[in-house]
Amino acid sequence: MAKFIEPVRGMNDILPEAAGRWQRLERVTREVLEGYGYREIRLPVVEKTELFKRSIGDATDIVEKEMYTFLDRSEESLTLRPEATAGMVRAGLSNGLLYNQVQRLWCAGPMFRHERPQKGRYRQFHQIDVEAFGLAGPDIDAELILMSARLWKRLGLKDVRLQINSLGTPESRAAYREKLVAYLEGHRDKLDEDSKRRLVSNPLRVLDSKEQGMQAVIAGSPSLLDHLDAESQRHLEGLKRLLDDAGLAYTVNPRLVRGLDYYTRTVFEWITTRLGAQDAVCSGGRYDGLVEHLGGKPTPGIGFAMGMERLVALMEEEGVPAPQNGPHIYMVRVGEAAERAAFKLAERLRDALPELRIQMDCSGGGFGNQLKRADKSGAELALVLGEDEVAAGCVALKPLRGGEQEQLTWDALPARLKGLAG
Ligand code: HAM
C-alpha cells in the first residue's frame, strides 16, 4: 500500500468537530463588526514580496526569517501573506479607496509564517483583521478597542486583559532609541545572543524578549513613555479618557513594542492567562506613516488582528458551549418503496422547512442498524418509513432522546416539526 502523504508541519486541518466553534466565532465577529459599520473586503493570499519588506520592515523576525517566499513561473518574487495590514493598504491604494476618504474594513483568512510550531503558534493560521483609514484622533483607537471588548463579551470570553502603549512618532522614537541603545550597551555583558543581535538591527525589540535572564535589564531600561512628544502624549491621554468613560479596564505597558515596524503612537494587545506562552489573542495599533510609505498620500490608519486558532482554543478552555451542527432529523427507511417515499418526503420537508437539517441514511441495513446510526448522529428525531407506513401513506416519528413514537400523515408533518431547529 502506498504511504500516505503527511500534512505540512505547522499547518492544520480544522475538523468538523471543531467547525462549530469556528463558525460561531465567524458569525459573532461579522455581526459585531458590521454593527460598528465595518465592511468586509476579500484579498489575495499572495502578494509581491516587496510589499511586506517595505511595510513590515527588513529587520523584523517576520521578514528576516518567517516568510514563505518563492519565485513564480515568470521569475517574480511572491510571498504568502504573513499578515493582512500590508495587503489592506495595497488594496486600498490599488482601488482608490483611501485618498480623502474614511474606510472601515475587515477581512479574514489564512496567514503564513515559518515559525517554530507549538501550541497556539502555527505556520498556517487564521486572522480576522480590522482596519480603519483616514481617522487620526484617539476616538477611533477607542472605537476599535471597545469593539474588540464587545466581541469577547458576545463570545462569552472572560480571561482577556487589555494592555496599551504609545510608540510616539518616528522622531520621538528615534530619540528614545538612542537612549535605549546607550543603556543596553552599558549592560552588554547581561544581554543574550538574540538581544545583542537586535541591539544593532531593532533595539526596541529587546524590550519584547521573553528570556528570563533579560528581565532585570529590561525592567531597568528607560521608559518609552517618558520620551513621548507632546502630541503623542495628548493622543494617549485622549484614548485613556475614552476607555475610562466606557469603564474598560486596561494596563499601560511601556514595554509593549510589537513585532512589526509600521506602528506609530497607539499599540495594544489582548492577553489571556489560559493559553500558555502564546498569550496574545488580538493585537494591533496605529500606523500613520504606512500609506504614504507604500506610495499613497499621507493617510492615518489603525487596526488590529485576532488569532482565530487562539480564540477558538480559548472558547474551549473557558467552556463556551460548542454549537450543535449535527442533523435535527434522521431518515430511516427499509425496502425499495420506502426508499423512494423517503427521498420524496425529505425533499418536501426541505421545501417546507428550509432551516431543518435532515440526514438520509444511505448506509443500508435493517431498522435496528439504521436507528443506531440515527442515535449516534445526535438528531432529536428519526422519521421511519417501512412497507407498512408506505402502504398507509404515513410516517413514524420516533423521538431519539425520550418520548413516545407517533404515526403522522405527510401533510401533518411540517406543523409538527416547526420550531425543531430552535
Ligand atoms: P501580529 O501581532 O503579528 O499582528 O498578529 C496578530 C495576532 O495573530 C496575534 O495576536 C495572534 O493572536 C495571531 N498570530 C500571530 N502569529 C501567529 C501564529 N504563528 N500562529 C497563530 N496565531 C498567530 C499583525 O499581524 C498585525 N497585522 C495586526 C494589525 C492589524 N495591526 C494593525 N492592523
Boltz pocket constraint, residues with backbone or C-beta under 6 A from the ligand:
constraints:
  - pocket:
      binder: B
      contacts: [[A, 82], [A, 83], [A, 84], [A, 85], [A, 113], [A, 115], [A, 120], [A, 121], [A, 122], [A, 123], [A, 124], [A, 125], [A, 126], [A, 127], [A, 129], [A, 130], [A, 131], [A, 259], [A, 260], [A, 270], [A, 280], [A, 281], [A, 282], [A, 283], [A, 284], [A, 285], [A, 286], [A, 302], [A, 303], [A, 304], [A, 305], [A, 306], [A, 307], [A, 308], [A, 309], [A, 310]]
      max_distance: 6.0
